Amino acid sequence: MQIATVKGSPGHYQIGEGALKHLAENLNDLHVERIAVVTGRTAWEKAKPYLPAAITDNIKEKDIHFADGHCTVERTSRLAKIYQEQQVDAVIGIGGGTALDIAKASAINAQIKSILIPTIAATCAAWTPLSVFYQEDGAHSHYTEFPEANTLVIVEPAIIAEAPVKYLKAGIGDTLAKFYEARSLVEAFYPAGTLPVWLQISQFAARSCKDILLADSEAAIKACENNQVTDALIRVIEAIIATGGMVGGFGGKAGRIAGAHSIHNGLTAAPQIADSLHGEIVSYGILAQLVIEQDIEELHKLLNYYEAWGFPTSLTDFSIQTDDQELLEAIAKKVTREEESIHLMKKDINADKVISAFLQLEDYSK
C-alpha cells in the first residue's frame, strides 16, 4: 500500500461580508504580534478600506513589500532573512497569485505563519501550499510544494466583485482545467480498481468545480461586471479558491496538472501571448487537451459555454496565425518538453500530435 500525503486545506478559512474586520482578533488567536505585508500596489489600496484600523494604523511603510515583478527564489529568500532578523511572527499576503506566492514562500523559509487575503479570484493560490517560481526575466522556473499548510485564508467577496472581470474569467478557466486534468491523471495512474478514499475526495472536488462553474459562471461574470456580490459569484469564488485547492490538496500528483497546463507553458513561447492571463491560456489548453484525447462530445459542450463566457477557442483568438509553421513548431516543442506534465497522461504525445490538435481545434471552433 502506498503512503498518502494529504494537504487538503489551510489551517483556517473564512469567507463572508466583513470577514476582514476580524483580522486583529484572528492574529491574537494565532499569537501573532509582529507582522509584515506582501502585496500588490493596487491590491493594497483596494483591501485597506476593509481592514480594521487596529491593523492599518500599526503597519509601517518598512513593513510592506510591494510585489512588483515576479516570485523568485532570490526575492523570497531575501525577505525570509529580513523577517527572521526582525522577529516577524506572520506574513500577510494581499493580492493575486504573485503576492500570495511570495508571501507563502518567504513565510515558509522564515518558519513563520502565513495569512493570505486574495483580492482577485484568478487561481487557488490562497489555498494551495505551493509557490510558482520564475526567473528574474519572467521565464517560468519551477514550483515548490511546501510541507506546511497556509495558516489562515480570508476572503472578502466585495473586493473580488470590484476587481476587473478578466481575473474572474481567468480563475474560471484555471479551475475548470482541474476536472479535465485530474480525470486524465486518474485514468493514467489508476486504470483499474476502486480509488483510495483520499483520491475519491479529490475527484469529488474536481467534479464539484466543473458543476459549479458550468452552472454559475455566466451569472457570476455578470455580477462581477456590475461589481455586485451575488450568491452565484460567491459560489464561483469558492469553487476557484477553496474547492479548486482541494483537488490537488487531497489528490496530490493525481490532482494537479496534465495537458492543459503544458499547453499553457508551450504557448508562452509565442510573443502574442504576453498580455494574456494564466487562466485564460489554460482555458484554451483544456480544449486542446480534449482534442488530443478525442473527447469531441465534451469539446462541443465546452465550446458552447466558452461562447457565452467570452473565452478563447482558437489560436487566432490569441493573434497566433496557424500558417506560421515555425511558431507552431516552437510552441509544440515547448509543450512536449521531457519535464512537462502532458506526458503524465495515458496517451503518448509528441509535437506533431500537439500541432494536429491545434489545427483540428481551429476547425471545431468555427
KOLDO-485743 format. One record per residue (C-alpha): residue number from 0; residue in three letters; chain; x, y, z. Coordinates in pm, whole numbers, plus 50000, padded with zeros to 5 digits. Layout:
// residues N
NUM, ALA, A, X, Y, Z .
...
END
This chain:
// residues 366
0, MET, A, 50000, 50000, 50000 .
1, GLN, A, 50134, 50342, 49904 .
2, ILE, A, 50171, 50618, 50160 .
3, ALA, A, 49923, 50902, 50101 .
4, THR, A, 50009, 51259, 50197 .
5, VAL, A, 49708, 51492, 50214 .
6, LYS, A, 49736, 51871, 50238 .
7, GLY, A, 49367, 51935, 50191 .
8, SER, A, 49317, 52280, 50335 .
9, PRO, A, 49467, 52578, 50518 .
10, GLY, A, 49464, 52582, 50894 .
11, HIS, A, 49168, 52823, 50891 .
12, TYR, A, 48942, 52957, 50615 .
13, GLN, A, 48694, 53243, 50640 .
14, ILE, A, 48469, 53396, 50375 .
15, GLY, A, 48188, 53648, 50402 .
16, GLU, A, 48094, 54012, 50415 .
17, GLY, A, 48311, 54192, 50670 .
18, ALA, A, 48539, 53892, 50726 .
19, LEU, A, 48849, 54114, 50731 .
20, LYS, A, 48713, 54326, 51014 .
21, HIS, A, 48803, 54038, 51246 .
22, LEU, A, 49167, 54021, 51135 .
23, ALA, A, 49304, 54167, 51460 .
24, GLU, A, 49114, 53906, 51662 .
25, ASN, A, 49242, 53631, 51432 .
26, LEU, A, 49601, 53744, 51477 .
27, ASN, A, 49555, 53749, 51852 .
28, ASP, A, 49415, 53395, 51846 .
29, LEU, A, 49719, 53285, 51646 .
30, HIS, A, 49957, 53459, 51891 .
31, VAL, A, 50081, 53692, 51617 .
32, GLU, A, 50219, 54026, 51729 .
33, ARG, A, 50469, 54145, 51470 .
34, ILE, A, 50355, 54129, 51107 .
35, ALA, A, 50491, 54205, 50762 .
36, VAL, A, 50288, 54255, 50445 .
37, VAL, A, 50347, 54140, 50089 .
38, THR, A, 50102, 54298, 49848 .
39, GLY, A, 50039, 54437, 49504 .
40, ARG, A, 50011, 54815, 49490 .
41, THR, A, 49656, 54814, 49355 .
42, ALA, A, 49559, 54526, 49584 .
43, TRP, A, 49677, 54720, 49890 .
44, GLU, A, 49462, 55021, 49800 .
45, LYS, A, 49160, 54801, 49736 .
46, ALA, A, 49198, 54598, 50057 .
47, LYS, A, 49279, 54879, 50302 .
48, PRO, A, 48918, 55004, 50339 .
49, TYR, A, 48814, 54656, 50451 .
50, LEU, A, 49092, 54613, 50708 .
51, PRO, A, 49046, 54719, 51071 .
52, ALA, A, 49217, 55041, 51178 .
53, ALA, A, 49395, 54845, 51451 .
54, ILE, A, 49591, 54677, 51172 .
55, THR, A, 49642, 54955, 50916 .
56, ASP, A, 49740, 55215, 51177 .
57, ASN, A, 50021, 54995, 51304 .
58, ILE, A, 50169, 54889, 50970 .
59, LYS, A, 50475, 55095, 50889 .
60, GLU, A, 50597, 55159, 50537 .
61, LYS, A, 50908, 54949, 50601 .
62, ASP, A, 50685, 54654, 50688 .
63, ILE, A, 50528, 54648, 50340 .
64, HIS, A, 50693, 54474, 50047 .
65, PHE, A, 50525, 54554, 49715 .
66, ALA, A, 50518, 54255, 49483 .
67, ASP, A, 50641, 54427, 49169 .
68, GLY, A, 50791, 54177, 48929 .
69, HIS, A, 50794, 53803, 48987 .
70, CYS, A, 50813, 53542, 49260 .
71, THR, A, 51178, 53437, 49253 .
72, VAL, A, 51391, 53223, 49481 .
73, GLU, A, 51624, 53517, 49543 .
74, ARG, A, 51342, 53752, 49642 .
75, THR, A, 51169, 53512, 49880 .
76, SER, A, 51500, 53413, 50044 .
77, ARG, A, 51590, 53779, 50094 .
78, LEU, A, 51254, 53855, 50255 .
79, ALA, A, 51276, 53547, 50479 .
80, LYS, A, 51613, 53667, 50610 .
81, ILE, A, 51465, 54010, 50688 .
82, TYR, A, 51168, 53853, 50869 .
83, GLN, A, 51395, 53639, 51082 .
84, GLU, A, 51616, 53937, 51170 .
85, GLN, A, 51312, 54149, 51262 .
86, GLN, A, 51145, 53861, 51451 .
87, VAL, A, 50828, 53882, 51242 .
88, ASP, A, 50557, 53638, 51356 .
89, ALA, A, 50350, 53626, 51035 .
90, VAL, A, 50344, 53745, 50676 .
91, ILE, A, 50014, 53880, 50544 .
92, GLY, A, 49987, 53830, 50168 .
93, ILE, A, 49732, 54055, 49996 .
94, GLY, A, 49665, 54040, 49624 .
95, GLY, A, 49683, 53793, 49337 .
96, GLY, A, 49899, 53490, 49274 .
97, THR, A, 50235, 53669, 49267 .
98, ALA, A, 50193, 53843, 49602 .
99, LEU, A, 50049, 53531, 49765 .
100, ASP, A, 50324, 53306, 49628 .
101, ILE, A, 50593, 53544, 49756 .
102, ALA, A, 50422, 53560, 50096 .
103, LYS, A, 50390, 53181, 50124 .
104, ALA, A, 50747, 53107, 50022 .
105, SER, A, 50903, 53374, 50242 .
106, ALA, A, 50691, 53263, 50540 .
107, ILE, A, 50795, 52900, 50495 .
108, ASN, A, 51162, 52998, 50460 .
109, ALA, A, 51143, 53213, 50774 .
110, GLN, A, 50942, 52941, 50957 .
111, ILE, A, 50659, 53180, 51044 .
112, LYS, A, 50283, 53194, 50984 .
113, SER, A, 50112, 53295, 50658 .
114, ILE, A, 49784, 53490, 50639 .
115, LEU, A, 49653, 53514, 50284 .
116, ILE, A, 49393, 53762, 50155 .
117, PRO, A, 49313, 53720, 49785 .
118, THR, A, 49186, 54034, 49612 .
119, ILE, A, 49111, 53854, 49286 .
120, ALA, A, 48984, 53502, 49216 .
121, ALA, A, 49218, 53413, 48931 .
122, THR, A, 49372, 53098, 49088 .
123, CYS, A, 49361, 52882, 49403 .
124, ALA, A, 49693, 53036, 49516 .
125, ALA, A, 49547, 53145, 49851 .
126, TRP, A, 49454, 52786, 49938 .
127, THR, A, 49737, 52579, 49797 .
128, PRO, A, 50064, 52535, 49993 .
129, LEU, A, 50292, 52584, 49697 .
130, SER, A, 50457, 52870, 49510 .
131, VAL, A, 50534, 52903, 49142 .
132, PHE, A, 50881, 53047, 49082 .
133, TYR, A, 51012, 53245, 48787 .
134, GLN, A, 51346, 53373, 48670 .
135, GLU, A, 51416, 53744, 48701 .
136, ASP, A, 51325, 53790, 48332 .
137, GLY, A, 50982, 53633, 48386 .
138, ALA, A, 51060, 53291, 48240 .
139, HIS, A, 50890, 53007, 48427 .
140, SER, A, 51132, 52818, 48652 .
141, HIS, A, 50958, 52562, 48876 .
142, TYR, A, 50707, 52522, 49156 .
143, THR, A, 50773, 52408, 49511 .
144, GLU, A, 50517, 52233, 49730 .
145, PHE, A, 50558, 52322, 50096 .
146, PRO, A, 50545, 52082, 50392 .
147, GLU, A, 50307, 52304, 50592 .
148, ALA, A, 49958, 52432, 50517 .
149, ASN, A, 49888, 52803, 50491 .
150, THR, A, 49786, 52933, 50832 .
151, LEU, A, 49479, 53144, 50753 .
152, VAL, A, 49287, 53239, 50436 .
153, ILE, A, 49033, 53522, 50449 .
154, VAL, A, 48809, 53609, 50154 .
155, GLU, A, 48607, 53932, 50137 .
156, PRO, A, 48380, 53878, 49832 .
157, ALA, A, 48320, 54251, 49783 .
158, ILE, A, 48688, 54310, 49698 .
159, ILE, A, 48677, 54039, 49431 .
160, ALA, A, 48349, 54175, 49293 .
161, GLU, A, 48517, 54513, 49246 .
162, ALA, A, 48814, 54367, 49058 .
163, PRO, A, 48831, 54359, 48676 .
164, VAL, A, 48621, 54073, 48542 .
165, LYS, A, 48914, 53938, 48338 .
166, TYR, A, 49062, 53797, 48660 .
167, LEU, A, 48745, 53608, 48746 .
168, LYS, A, 48735, 53467, 48394 .
169, ALA, A, 49096, 53356, 48431 .
170, GLY, A, 49006, 53183, 48757 .
171, ILE, A, 48715, 53004, 48592 .
172, GLY, A, 48945, 52877, 48317 .
173, ASP, A, 49221, 52765, 48552 .
174, THR, A, 48975, 52590, 48784 .
175, LEU, A, 48774, 52421, 48510 .
176, ALA, A, 49100, 52259, 48400 .
177, LYS, A, 49123, 52082, 48734 .
178, PHE, A, 48841, 51847, 48639 .
179, TYR, A, 48976, 51756, 48296 .
180, GLU, A, 49339, 51727, 48403 .
181, ALA, A, 49260, 51528, 48719 .
182, ARG, A, 49037, 51297, 48513 .
183, SER, A, 49326, 51226, 48275 .
184, LEU, A, 49573, 51173, 48558 .
185, VAL, A, 49349, 50929, 48743 .
186, GLU, A, 49284, 50733, 48423 .
187, ALA, A, 49660, 50707, 48372 .
188, PHE, A, 49762, 50632, 48732 .
189, TYR, A, 49466, 50414, 48839 .
190, PRO, A, 49344, 50225, 48531 .
191, ALA, A, 49157, 49965, 48737 .
192, GLY, A, 49010, 49908, 49081 .
193, THR, A, 48847, 50130, 49340 .
194, LEU, A, 49019, 50460, 49408 .
195, PRO, A, 49160, 50523, 49756 .
196, VAL, A, 48936, 50741, 49970 .
197, TRP, A, 49163, 51046, 49965 .
198, LEU, A, 49160, 51040, 49585 .
199, GLN, A, 48783, 50995, 49578 .
200, ILE, A, 48760, 51320, 49777 .
201, SER, A, 48988, 51489, 49523 .
202, GLN, A, 48774, 51363, 49237 .
203, PHE, A, 48456, 51477, 49413 .
204, ALA, A, 48609, 51825, 49448 .
205, ALA, A, 48711, 51826, 49082 .
206, ARG, A, 48359, 51730, 48974 .
207, SER, A, 48214, 51999, 49205 .
208, CYS, A, 48440, 52258, 49041 .
209, LYS, A, 48310, 52168, 48698 .
210, ASP, A, 47944, 52151, 48803 .
211, ILE, A, 47951, 52485, 48987 .
212, LEU, A, 48139, 52665, 48712 .
213, LEU, A, 47918, 52540, 48431 .
214, ALA, A, 47605, 52628, 48629 .
215, ASP, A, 47705, 52966, 48775 .
216, SER, A, 47986, 53124, 48573 .
217, GLU, A, 47769, 53323, 48335 .
218, ALA, A, 47576, 53482, 48624 .
219, ALA, A, 47897, 53534, 48824 .
220, ILE, A, 48064, 53711, 48532 .
221, LYS, A, 47766, 53946, 48500 .
222, ALA, A, 47773, 54014, 48874 .
223, CYS, A, 48144, 54099, 48861 .
224, GLU, A, 48090, 54325, 48560 .
225, ASN, A, 47839, 54516, 48773 .
226, ASN, A, 48056, 54500, 49091 .
227, GLN, A, 47780, 54313, 49273 .
228, VAL, A, 47817, 54034, 49529 .
229, THR, A, 47564, 53761, 49448 .
230, ASP, A, 47518, 53400, 49557 .
231, ALA, A, 47638, 53283, 49214 .
232, LEU, A, 47953, 53493, 49240 .
233, ILE, A, 48031, 53360, 49589 .
234, ARG, A, 47985, 53000, 49470 .
235, VAL, A, 48225, 53061, 49180 .
236, ILE, A, 48479, 53233, 49407 .
237, GLU, A, 48471, 52936, 49644 .
238, ALA, A, 48497, 52690, 49356 .
239, ILE, A, 48810, 52869, 49238 .
240, ILE, A, 48982, 52926, 49571 .
241, ALA, A, 48859, 52652, 49808 .
242, THR, A, 48720, 52361, 49606 .
243, GLY, A, 48984, 52403, 49338 .
244, GLY, A, 49254, 52396, 49603 .
245, MET, A, 49114, 52073, 49746 .
246, VAL, A, 49160, 51887, 49415 .
247, GLY, A, 49537, 51896, 49443 .
248, GLY, A, 49537, 51913, 49822 .
249, PHE, A, 49373, 51573, 49850 .
250, GLY, A, 49481, 51424, 49518 .
251, GLY, A, 49848, 51519, 49521 .
252, LYS, A, 50010, 51440, 49188 .
253, ALA, A, 49684, 51281, 49068 .
254, GLY, A, 49502, 51610, 49128 .
255, ARG, A, 49749, 51856, 48982 .
256, ILE, A, 49832, 51939, 48620 .
257, ALA, A, 49833, 51748, 48292 .
258, GLY, A, 49778, 51854, 47931 .
259, ALA, A, 49606, 52192, 47964 .
260, HIS, A, 49886, 52343, 48172 .
261, SER, A, 50158, 52204, 47944 .
262, ILE, A, 49980, 52366, 47652 .
263, HIS, A, 49977, 52690, 47851 .
264, ASN, A, 50352, 52659, 47908 .
265, GLY, A, 50412, 52595, 47540 .
266, LEU, A, 50206, 52891, 47430 .
267, THR, A, 50428, 53121, 47633 .
268, ALA, A, 50680, 53071, 47352 .
269, ALA, A, 50457, 53298, 47141 .
270, PRO, A, 50516, 53671, 47197 .
271, GLN, A, 50148, 53731, 47112 .
272, ILE, A, 50053, 53567, 47441 .
273, ALA, A, 50236, 53817, 47662 .
274, ASP, A, 49927, 54012, 47771 .
275, SER, A, 49707, 53705, 47832 .
276, LEU, A, 49640, 53582, 48185 .
277, HIS, A, 49743, 53236, 48303 .
278, GLY, A, 49388, 53104, 48336 .
279, GLU, A, 49284, 53247, 48000 .
280, ILE, A, 49559, 53048, 47828 .
281, VAL, A, 49481, 52737, 48036 .
282, SER, A, 49116, 52757, 47929 .
283, TYR, A, 49231, 52717, 47569 .
284, GLY, A, 49459, 52435, 47684 .
285, ILE, A, 49156, 52242, 47808 .
286, LEU, A, 49008, 52243, 47459 .
287, ALA, A, 49336, 52132, 47300 .
288, GLN, A, 49370, 51854, 47558 .
289, LEU, A, 49020, 51730, 47476 .
290, VAL, A, 49112, 51718, 47106 .
291, ILE, A, 49424, 51515, 47190 .
292, GLU, A, 49204, 51279, 47392 .
293, GLN, A, 48946, 51281, 47109 .
294, ASP, A, 48667, 51360, 47354 .
295, ILE, A, 48484, 51557, 47088 .
296, GLU, A, 48144, 51536, 47258 .
297, GLU, A, 48277, 51711, 47567 .
298, LEU, A, 48465, 51959, 47347 .
299, HIS, A, 48146, 52071, 47176 .
300, LYS, A, 47972, 52114, 47514 .
301, LEU, A, 48251, 52339, 47637 .
302, LEU, A, 48260, 52542, 47316 .
303, ASN, A, 47901, 52646, 47384 .
304, TYR, A, 47989, 52762, 47736 .
305, TYR, A, 48302, 52938, 47613 .
306, GLU, A, 48098, 53135, 47362 .
307, ALA, A, 47864, 53253, 47640 .
308, TRP, A, 48156, 53342, 47868 .
309, GLY, A, 48365, 53514, 47601 .
310, PHE, A, 48657, 53267, 47630 .
311, PRO, A, 48922, 53197, 47363 .
312, THR, A, 48855, 52893, 47147 .
313, SER, A, 49129, 52916, 46884 .
314, LEU, A, 49487, 53024, 46833 .
315, THR, A, 49362, 53313, 46623 .
316, ASP, A, 49191, 53448, 46936 .
317, PHE, A, 49547, 53499, 47064 .
318, SER, A, 49655, 53652, 46729 .
319, ILE, A, 49861, 53341, 46651 .
320, GLN, A, 49835, 53253, 46283 .
321, THR, A, 49804, 52882, 46205 .
322, ASP, A, 50013, 52918, 45887 .
323, ASP, A, 50314, 53028, 46096 .
324, GLN, A, 50468, 52681, 46095 .
325, GLU, A, 50789, 52791, 46266 .
326, LEU, A, 50597, 52936, 46562 .
327, LEU, A, 50365, 52633, 46588 .
328, GLU, A, 50668, 52405, 46600 .
329, ALA, A, 50830, 52617, 46871 .
330, ILE, A, 50511, 52606, 47079 .
331, ALA, A, 50464, 52232, 47033 .
332, LYS, A, 50829, 52166, 47119 .
333, LYS, A, 50786, 52354, 47445 .
334, VAL, A, 50453, 52178, 47520 .
335, THR, A, 50624, 51841, 47489 .
336, ARG, A, 50949, 51905, 47678 .
337, GLU, A, 51053, 51597, 47873 .
338, GLU, A, 50962, 51754, 48208 .
339, GLU, A, 50613, 51866, 48105 .
340, SER, A, 50305, 51722, 48276 .
341, ILE, A, 50136, 51638, 47944 .
342, HIS, A, 50342, 51317, 47949 .
343, LEU, A, 50158, 51207, 48264 .
344, MET, A, 49851, 51143, 48051 .
345, LYS, A, 49777, 50792, 47933 .
346, LYS, A, 49843, 50876, 47567 .
347, ASP, A, 50185, 50903, 47405 .
348, ILE, A, 50209, 51265, 47297 .
349, ASN, A, 50463, 51433, 47070 .
350, ALA, A, 50495, 51770, 46899 .
351, ASP, A, 50322, 51656, 46581 .
352, LYS, A, 50016, 51543, 46777 .
353, VAL, A, 50002, 51881, 46953 .
354, ILE, A, 50016, 52074, 46625 .
355, SER, A, 49748, 51844, 46480 .
356, ALA, A, 49528, 51915, 46784 .
357, PHE, A, 49574, 52291, 46738 .
358, LEU, A, 49468, 52270, 46374 .
359, GLN, A, 49172, 52041, 46445 .
360, LEU, A, 49057, 52280, 46716 .
361, GLU, A, 49061, 52568, 46468 .
362, ASP, A, 48810, 52375, 46260 .
363, TYR, A, 48592, 52274, 46556 .
364, SER, A, 48583, 52629, 46693 .
365, LYS, A, 48450, 52761, 46365 .
END
